[in-house]
Amino acid sequence: MFASGLRNEVGLGFDSRGVLWGVENGADQLIRDDIGGDIHNDNPCEEINQFTSAGKFYGYPYCFSEGILDNGFGKGKMTQWAWPATFPEASFTDEDCRNEELVKRPAYCLPAHWAPLGFAFQPPSGDDVEFPFPSDGEGDMIVFSHGSWNRNPPSGYAVARVKFDISTGMP
């Protein structure tokens, strides 16, 4: 097994450096009483994961990645939290989920419920290449999303550009 703890990693592809990336659809109906109750509207975020080495665990179904917790509990986008006691046998805590020896964090978070289905990396621009995105976007990820079914207001019906740092290869 190359990677585990993934939830609906529907898009996979290699960047120009040969690194494997994926876009993941997060779960729905997230309710956790101790950090605000019904927080599903903005959580969990939709993850963009980078796969650089075999054997990593990405957290699901025991951990989720924060999108927005604007109720005083938030610790910032991509902060890992333990799922509610749906899986008590796992006994993962917030601290376990934030331990990077146990759980690999996403490389980037898209807004909750965007439901990304795939992506492509923007190729180099050139005199003979016509591309509908800015010419300074070489190496950026273009994400295709089908949008939410249970978010109010609905979101994610989009094609979006995720800028990457050309020197680090990271968003």
C-alpha positions in Angstrom: 0.0 0.0 0.0 1.4 3.4 -1.0 -0.9 5.6 1.1 -3.8 5.2 3.5 -6.3 7.4 5.4 -7.6 9.0 2.2 -11.3 9.8 1.6 -12.4 9.9 -2.0 -9.2 11.0 -3.6 -10.8 11.4 -6.9 -8.1 13.2 -8.9 -4.5 12.1 -9.2 -1.8 13.5 -11.4 1.9 14.2 -11.6 3.4 17.7 -11.7 6.4 18.6 -13.9 8.8 17.5 -11.2 7.3 14.0 -11.2 5.6 14.4 -7.8 2.2 12.8 -7.4 -0.7 15.0 -6.2 -4.4 14.3 -5.4 -7.6 16.2 -4.7 -9.9 14.8 -2.1 -13.6 15.2 -1.3 -14.1 15.7 2.4 -16.9 14.2 4.4 -20.3 15.8 5.1 -22.4 16.4 8.1 -19.6 17.3 10.5 -20.9 18.0 14.0 -18.6 18.2 17.0 -20.2 19.8 20.1 -16.9 20.8 21.8 -15.8 23.1 19.0 -19.1 24.7 17.9 -21.6 22.0 17.2 -22.7 21.9 13.6 -19.6 23.0 11.8 -20.2 21.2 8.5 -20.8 24.4 6.4 -17.1 25.2 6.3 -15.5 22.0 7.4 -13.7 19.8 6.7 -11.8 21.5 3.9 -11.3 19.7 0.6 -7.7 18.6 0.6 -4.9 18.8 -1.9 -2.5 16.1 -1.0 1.1 15.6 -2.1 2.4 12.0 -2.2 6.2 12.0 -1.8 6.9 8.8 0.0 5.2 5.4 0.6 3.5 4.4 3.8 2.0 7.7 5.0 -1.4 7.9 6.8 -3.5 10.9 5.8 -5.9 10.8 8.7 -9.3 9.6 7.5 -11.6 8.4 9.1 -10.0 9.5 12.4 -8.9 13.1 11.6 -10.2 16.0 9.5 -8.6 19.2 8.2 -10.0 22.5 9.4 -11.5 24.7 6.8 -12.9 27.6 8.8 -13.9 27.6 12.5 -14.9 31.2 13.1 -16.4 30.6 16.5 -13.3 31.1 18.6 -12.1 27.5 18.4 -10.3 27.8 15.1 -6.5 27.2 14.9 -6.1 27.9 11.3 -6.8 26.3 7.9 -5.4 22.8 7.6 -5.2 22.3 11.4 -6.0 18.6 12.1 -8.8 17.7 14.4 -10.1 14.3 15.6 -13.5 13.2 14.2 -16.3 13.0 16.7 -16.6 9.7 18.6 -17.8 7.9 15.5 -14.9 5.5 15.8 -14.3 5.2 19.6 -12.1 2.2 19.0 -9.6 4.4 17.3 -9.2 6.8 20.2 -7.5 9.4 18.1 -7.2 12.8 19.9 -6.7 16.2 18.4 -3.1 16.0 19.5 -2.7 12.6 17.7 -4.2 14.1 14.6 -1.7 17.0 14.7 1.3 14.7 15.3 3.0 14.7 11.9 4.7 11.4 12.8 1.3 9.8 12.8 -0.7 11.9 10.3 0.4 13.7 7.1 -1.2 17.1 6.7 -2.6 18.2 3.4 -0.4 20.5 1.2 -3.4 22.8 0.7 -7.0 23.2 1.6 -9.8 24.2 -0.8 -13.1 25.4 0.7 -15.4 22.8 2.2 -17.9 21.1 -0.1 -16.3 22.3 -3.4 -16.1 18.6 -4.3 -13.0 18.7 -6.6 -13.2 16.0 -9.3 -9.9 16.5 -11.0 -7.1 18.9 -11.9 -4.3 19.7 -14.3 -1.1 21.5 -14.0 -0.7 24.6 -16.2 1.9 24.0 -18.9 4.6 26.5 -19.9 3.4 29.4 -22.0 5.0 29.9 -25.3 4.4 31.7 -28.6 2.6 28.7 -30.0 0.6 27.9 -26.8 -2.7 29.6 -26.2 -3.9 29.0 -22.6 -6.9 30.7 -20.9 -5.1 31.4 -17.7 -2.5 34.1 -16.9 0.9 33.5 -18.6 2.6 33.7 -15.2 0.8 30.5 -14.0 3.2 27.9 -15.3 3.1 25.0 -12.8 -0.1 26.2 -11.1 -2.9 23.6 -10.4 -6.2 24.1 -12.2 -8.9 22.4 -10.1 -12.3 21.3 -11.5 -15.1 21.2 -8.9 -18.7 20.1 -9.2 -19.9 22.0 -6.0 -21.8 21.4 -2.9 -25.0 19.6 -2.2 -25.4 20.6 1.5 -23.7 23.9 2.0 -25.6 27.2 2.5 -24.9 29.1 0.5 -23.9 26.6 -2.2 -20.3 26.9 -3.4 -17.6 25.2 -5.5 -19.2 25.3 -8.9 -15.9 26.4 -10.4 -12.7 25.9 -12.2 -10.1 27.5 -10.0 -6.4 28.2 -10.1 -4.2 27.2 -7.1 -1.0 29.2 -7.3 2.2 27.2 -6.8 5.6 28.5 -5.9 7.8 27.6 -8.8 10.9 27.4 -6.7 9.5 25.0 -4.1 6.8 23.2 -6.1 4.3 23.8 -3.3 1.0 25.8 -3.2 
